[in-house]
Amino acid sequence: MIEIDVHKELLGSMGKMELDVNLSIESKNFVALSGQSGSGKTTLLRILAGLENAQGKIRVDDELWLDGANCLAPQQRGIGFVFQDYALFPNMSVLENLLFVRKDRELAKQLLELTELAELASRKPATLSGGQKQRVSLCRAMMNRPKLLLMDEPLSALDPTMRNKLQHEILTLHKNFGTTTIMVSHDPSEIYRLSSRVVVLSQGKVMQDGDAKSVLLRTQGSQKFSFEGELLDIVKVDVIYIAIIAIGQQIVEVVLDGGEANDLHVGDIVSIGTKAFAPMIQRLKEKS
Ligand SMILES: Nc1ncnc2c1ncn2[C@@H]1O[C@H](COP(=O)(O)OP(=O)(O)OP(=O)(O)O)[C@@H](O)[C@H]1O
């Protein structure tokens, strides 16, 4: 069990902001940490890793990592940290990067095989692709068999196919090693696939905390589904209007009646939902 009760005054974009987080996390859980930019996600991970000071308490099983002024050094905490930018040692080979953490060749071999990196063991990071580098940093983080694995948007620089592959590898390592994992992510499908719990921060506070379905699902009432998107254009074709809407990486067209076309403006954030077969479109936020 990880018990976190930490406070720290931060300098947010709108002035002072209090990071104030109180969470209990069951061992072996996979927690996704989400929230807008500047909400305090990275700072919370850094406090857990011991890379940043804070007031309060962190207890991991029977160890106190933080207790008022007493702070356990990062290297004594049994954590693994995976950063967005890989943070590998450029002058060391893949294998040397792993052995730097712990001289356990057996474990390094096992990790490299699990992540299909065995062939690349003697290569330097500069000769690897982004996905391969991130796998190496994941393996390196597992080398000290961490109690707590912290990952700060580890897959955000990768293309969707590579993300998908690494999501499976992350889950395999998380399960095989019995780690408790906290991963910062903004990607709903990634969060849904990987996590058993989602914590959403806003302005340094926990705003939502629950399973992925209850936190992420946007459908309400009798709607069969709904997506949020940005209205890019309204095009008149003969007597009908067509809304062009960007949803994530996709663009869709929805037929509007004259009233809807008059009411909506390019730049509005809208939701597209359907009851039975008729799509409904509603403005969520007017263009500012
Ligand atoms: N040591 C610090 N002292 C004071 N303020 C800090 C410190 N570290 C970060 N901040 C501020 O705290 C706020 C939260 O930063 P943080 O990096 O934790 O946000 P985040 O949720 O990870 O954002 P992003 O998604 O953009 O990475 C920011 O406004 C940042 O400038």
The ligand as an SDF file (V2000), in Angstrom:
LIG
                    3D

 31 33  0  0  0  0  0  0  0  0999 V2000
    9.8370   23.3780   -7.9440 N   0  0  0  0  0  0  0  0  0  0  0  0
    8.8080   24.1560   -8.2810 C   0  0  0  0  0  0  0  0  0  0  0  0
    8.5190   25.2600   -7.5710 N   0  0  0  0  0  0  0  0  0  0  0  0
    7.4740   26.0570   -7.8910 C   0  0  0  0  0  0  0  0  0  0  0  0
    6.6630   25.8260   -8.9260 N   0  0  0  0  0  0  0  0  0  0  0  0
    6.8900   24.7370   -9.6790 C   0  0  0  0  0  0  0  0  0  0  0  0
    7.9700   23.8360   -9.4050 C   0  0  0  0  0  0  0  0  0  0  0  0
    7.9420   22.8390  -10.3120 N   0  0  0  0  0  0  0  0  0  0  0  0
    6.9060   23.1080  -11.1260 C   0  0  0  0  0  0  0  0  0  0  0  0
    6.2830   24.2500  -10.7570 N   0  0  0  0  0  0  0  0  0  0  0  0
    5.0750   24.8350  -11.3730 C   0  0  0  0  0  0  0  0  0  0  0  0
    3.9810   24.0370  -10.9780 O   0  0  0  0  0  0  0  0  0  0  0  0
    3.0290   23.9030  -12.0340 C   0  0  0  0  0  0  0  0  0  0  0  0
    2.7890   22.4360  -12.3070 C   0  0  0  0  0  0  0  0  0  0  0  0
    3.8730   21.9060  -13.0370 O   0  0  0  0  0  0  0  0  0  0  0  0
    3.9530   20.3820  -13.4920 P   0  0  0  0  0  0  0  0  0  0  0  0
    5.1450   20.2330  -14.3870 O   0  0  0  0  0  0  0  0  0  0  0  0
    3.8870   19.5050  -12.3070 O   0  0  0  0  0  0  0  0  0  0  0  0
    2.5910   20.2410  -14.3320 O   0  0  0  0  0  0  0  0  0  0  0  0
    2.0850   19.0640  -15.2640 P   0  0  0  0  0  0  0  0  0  0  0  0
    0.6870   18.7590  -14.8460 O   0  0  0  0  0  0  0  0  0  0  0  0
    3.0620   17.9350  -15.2570 O   0  0  0  0  0  0  0  0  0  0  0  0
    2.0820   19.7700  -16.6830 O   0  0  0  0  0  0  0  0  0  0  0  0
    2.3930   19.1740  -18.1790 P   0  0  0  0  0  0  0  0  0  0  0  0
    1.2220   18.2790  -18.5200 O   0  0  0  0  0  0  0  0  0  0  0  0
    2.4380   20.4140  -19.0130 O   0  0  0  0  0  0  0  0  0  0  0  0
    3.7020   18.4650  -18.1000 O   0  0  0  0  0  0  0  0  0  0  0  0
    3.6060   24.6530  -13.2140 C   0  0  0  0  0  0  0  0  0  0  0  0
    2.9640   25.9070  -13.3100 O   0  0  0  0  0  0  0  0  0  0  0  0
    5.0890   24.8000  -12.8910 C   0  0  0  0  0  0  0  0  0  0  0  0
    5.6110   26.0060  -13.4050 O   0  0  0  0  0  0  0  0  0  0  0  0
  1  2  1  0
  2  3  1  0
  2  7  2  0
  3  4  2  0
  4  5  1  0
  5  6  2  0
  6  7  1  0
  6 10  1  0
  7  8  1  0
  8  9  2  0
  9 10  1  0
 10 11  1  0
 11 12  1  0
 11 30  1  0
 12 13  1  0
 13 14  1  0
 13 28  1  0
 14 15  1  0
 15 16  1  0
 16 17  2  0
 16 18  1  0
 16 19  1  0
 19 20  1  0
 20 21  2  0
 20 22  1  0
 20 23  1  0
 23 24  1  0
 24 25  2  0
 24 26  1  0
 24 27  1  0
 28 29  1  0
 28 30  1  0
 30 31  1  0
M  END
$$$$
